[in-house]
Amino acid sequence: MKIYTKTGDSGTTALFTGTRVPKHHIRIESYGTLDELNAILGLVRDQDIAQTHKNSLVKIQDKLFTLGAILATEPKKDNRLKIPRVQEEDITFLEQEIDKMNESLPPMTHFILPGGLSTVSYCHMARTVCRRAERMISYLNEKEPLPEKLIAYINRLSDYLFVLGRMLSKELDAQEIKWIPQQTNQ
């Protein structure tokens, strides 16, 4: 299989069903942002972190490919392809991981400034890209309804990434800096 096909040279790309759309189409932007998120998660996974986190990230990366495949398929034609669906247990997995990590973290009393260590910053980058994907998917959903569980999964994933960042701060002994708004004299 050749990497280059030249079929996109005119600024269009094909969905899984063969329909050609502009490369700036919200559907392409949505799954392209999931691809960006997946790459950042690979960067997080490549860090010196606990194997349990790496295992969870591999599972999440696999699910992001599934979400990308769903988004790359027109809803009217998706029954022709054997694309897996997001299941309730996929969302439950994220919730259970969040709950496990939160059990050993101090309660949050303030917003936290992203940073403290590169590994933690990568988690925050992933979280913000996840939120961007969620906004794009939400917009696409207004035009072409998507499976509810897909949207719920992305929402929960951004929560997971925030808590993972906090957990890595703790495990790697990075400082969490609380955001305390500065008082102004007016």
Secondary structure, 3 states (H helix, E strand, C coil): CCCCCCCCCCCEEECCCCCEEECCCHHHHHHHHHHHHHHHHHHHHCCCCCHHHHHHHHHHHHHHHHHHHHHCCCHHHHHHCCCCCCCHHHHHHHHHHHHHHHHCCCCCCCEEECCCCHHHHHHHHHHHHHHHHHHHHHHHHHHCCCCHHHHHHHHHHHHHHHHHHHHHHHHCCCCCEEECCCCCCC
